[in-house]
Amino acid sequence: MTAMQWFFSFLKKYRLKLLMALILVTFASSLTIINPYISGIIVDDVIKGGQKELLPRLVLLLIITTLVRSIVKYIYLVIFETTSQKMLYSMRDYVYRRFLEEDFTFYNKNRTGDLMSRQTGDMEAIRHFVAFAIYNIYENILLFSIALFMIFTVDYRLALCMIAVMPITAVITRKQLRAIKPAFHNIRQRFSSLNTFVQENVSGNRVVKAFAKEDFEIEKFNKENDSFRDAELTAASIWRKYVPIFEFMANFLTFILYLVGGIMVVKGSISIGKMVTVSGYLWMLNNPLRMAGWLANDFQRFVTSVEKIYSTIKEDPIIKTPSHATPRKQLQGEIEFKHVNYRAEDDVILKDINFKILPGQTVGIIGATGSGKSTLMNLLCRFYDVTDGEITIDGTNVKDMDLYNLRKNIGMAMQDVFLFSDTIEGNIAYGNPNCTFEEVQNAAKIASADAFIQNMPEGYDTIVGERGMGLSGGQKQRISLARALLKNPSIVILDDTTSAVDMETEAHIQNELNALEGRTVFVIAHRISSIKDADLILVLDNGKLIESGNHENLIAKQGYYYTVFNHQYGEFDKYTNTKQKGGSYNG
Ligand SMILES: Nc1ncnc2c1ncn2[C@@H]1O[C@H](COP(=O)(O)OP(=O)(O)OP(=O)(O)O)[C@@H](O)[C@H]1O
């Protein structure tokens, strides 16, 4: 499918309405014939011929046609406007859904500002084209053709003189279209870039302030702003060159009329009335020529925007529900990784990972930063797909599952906590909006969040700022944990969820989590205290599973886990002098 075919697929639904609107444009344009024609009669028959009694009727006819034309124009303007809004609504909705369907790879590739530009500036260019340019182009072509036809009926020689300018206009319009296309592409590019810059700076304003980089950012912004302005000016300088040419061509018709028509009147080959009629049609020839440059601009702007949007969403997401997906059901949570490898471009991120866990078990994952812990979970959720091997849940390959069902069964508290600009209650209930307040509060209690939420002036109704501004790191983590738990999932993933929480609170959360039955829980952590009670502990190093077992097994192995344990608890023992073995390490 080409970008234009994609665009027309949205317009198709409204083709009858648009056809009706174009018929009205045709009707209104046809009415424009009447006024110059009547003007000719007034000159020849009333003024020169002395038939005064005709005047009131002719003027009334002029008024009626003008009135009818105005009403018809109003109707087709309304149709074009509403159609453009409705079509844009469907298109924006479609593009938004595609954005939601897209996988992590898509978001790694596309910048937020670019995607925002697709949904705003580019959509507006398309709406403008549908609402104004389509009927304007059609109306101008029609007016030009009708006027030419009418001039033919008056005098074919005059008409032929007028036609002489047409090939020149066609060549110039084509040249302008070609010249302006790259300029508009550049404008869209620069606009996206400016958008991205502003979006990043607004989101990252705390970092900018913390590093006192305001001047640096202003300088960078000025560069973006300059580039955008220059792109606009370049485009303007291109089409500006064509404006006087079109203007001259339009006026050239007037010169021809007065020269050739004047000679004809003097020679008596046409009447003055006919000359008046032709000059009445002249604006119908002039106007399209004057508009040609502007409409060519609108057209190219529209084509550029359609191409930009389509190129962003044309490729289907790599990760999607297969056509043969297993039926949706509640998962038990038996998970197996079989020879799982994951490569991103040329980098090997995970190598030959094998483990199996039973429903209700807890798995701790530990390892140096960048060792692949989060990636392991991203593969389980199918945010990315394994390159080799397979991951099964309850014996079914995750690639054969309904993606919605898979993710509905997983509650994930991510490392990078994202909260919506909503109330705390709204944020916790995000995955289960039909839950009761008691359920929200219960989840908050398990996540050790209830007490601090109650202490806030508005309690659960407190609106948290964008991305949870106004909350501490640990508070955000606990809200995100409560959100994951409220989904009532079979599988819970806690990716570094308690790293910003004090040890005492963490111990409380652990106890509460241990009390939850029938859930398979993954805990990614750097602190041994977070995972020591897990049924299975996986130790990752540089993408490899280097150790696995429970706490006692791993201590006995005296490998990586043992070293980390000694680093974390050896220090503790030095200060407290209470050497402990095996069990209580909660600090
Ligand atoms: N889709 C991807 N494309 C490119 N590189 C990736 C991708 N996914 C993960 N990586 C890389 O793989 C490595 C492991 O990342 P991962 O987030 O899994 O580490 P981690 O063990 O969770 O680290 P941390 O403890 O710091 O959170 C990193 O170097 C990361 O940049």
PDBQT file of the ligand as one rigid body, heavy atoms in Angstrom, charges set to zero:
ROOT
HETATM    1  N1  LIG A 601      16.753  -4.081  23.007  1.00  0.00    +0.000 N 
HETATM    2  C1  LIG A 601      18.009  -3.840  23.330  1.00  0.00    +0.000 A 
HETATM    3  N2  LIG A 601      18.804  -3.267  22.425  1.00  0.00    +0.000 NA
HETATM    4  C2  LIG A 601      20.104  -3.035  22.714  1.00  0.00    +0.000 A 
HETATM    5  N3  LIG A 601      20.683  -3.343  23.879  1.00  0.00    +0.000 NA
HETATM    6  C3  LIG A 601      19.924  -3.894  24.818  1.00  0.00    +0.000 A 
HETATM    7  C4  LIG A 601      18.558  -4.182  24.602  1.00  0.00    +0.000 A 
HETATM    8  N4  LIG A 601      18.055  -4.744  25.724  1.00  0.00    +0.000 NA
HETATM    9  C5  LIG A 601      19.072  -4.782  26.599  1.00  0.00    +0.000 A 
HETATM   10  N5  LIG A 601      20.183  -4.284  26.064  1.00  0.00    +0.000 N 
HETATM   11  C6  LIG A 601      21.516  -4.214  26.700  1.00  0.00    +0.000 C 
HETATM   12  O1  LIG A 601      21.675  -5.412  27.399  1.00  0.00    +0.000 OA
HETATM   13  C7  LIG A 601      22.361  -5.203  28.600  1.00  0.00    +0.000 C 
HETATM   14  C8  LIG A 601      21.552  -5.754  29.771  1.00  0.00    +0.000 C 
HETATM   15  O2  LIG A 601      20.504  -4.862  30.065  1.00  0.00    +0.000 OA
HETATM   16  P1  LIG A 601      19.517  -5.113  31.287  1.00  0.00    +0.000 P 
HETATM   17  O3  LIG A 601      18.636  -3.927  31.392  1.00  0.00    +0.000 OA
HETATM   18  O4  LIG A 601      18.856  -6.428  31.113  1.00  0.00    +0.000 OA
HETATM   19  O5  LIG A 601      20.536  -5.176  32.497  1.00  0.00    +0.000 OA
HETATM   20  P2  LIG A 601      20.227  -5.317  34.030  1.00  0.00    +0.000 P 
HETATM   21  O6  LIG A 601      20.988  -6.513  34.489  1.00  0.00    +0.000 OA
HETATM   22  O7  LIG A 601      18.785  -5.307  34.318  1.00  0.00    +0.000 OA
HETATM   23  O8  LIG A 601      20.934  -3.988  34.580  1.00  0.00    +0.000 OA
HETATM   24  P3  LIG A 601      20.555  -3.096  35.842  1.00  0.00    +0.000 P 
HETATM   25  O9  LIG A 601      20.869  -3.873  37.061  1.00  0.00    +0.000 OA
HETATM   26  O10 LIG A 601      21.474  -1.922  35.689  1.00  0.00    +0.000 OA
HETATM   27  O11 LIG A 601      19.134  -2.743  35.729  1.00  0.00    +0.000 OA
HETATM   28  C9  LIG A 601      22.631  -3.721  28.693  1.00  0.00    +0.000 C 
HETATM   29  O12 LIG A 601      23.950  -3.488  28.255  1.00  0.00    +0.000 OA
HETATM   30  C10 LIG A 601      21.627  -3.119  27.746  1.00  0.00    +0.000 C 
HETATM   31  O13 LIG A 601      22.107  -1.943  27.166  1.00  0.00    +0.000 OA
ENDROOT
TORSDOF 0
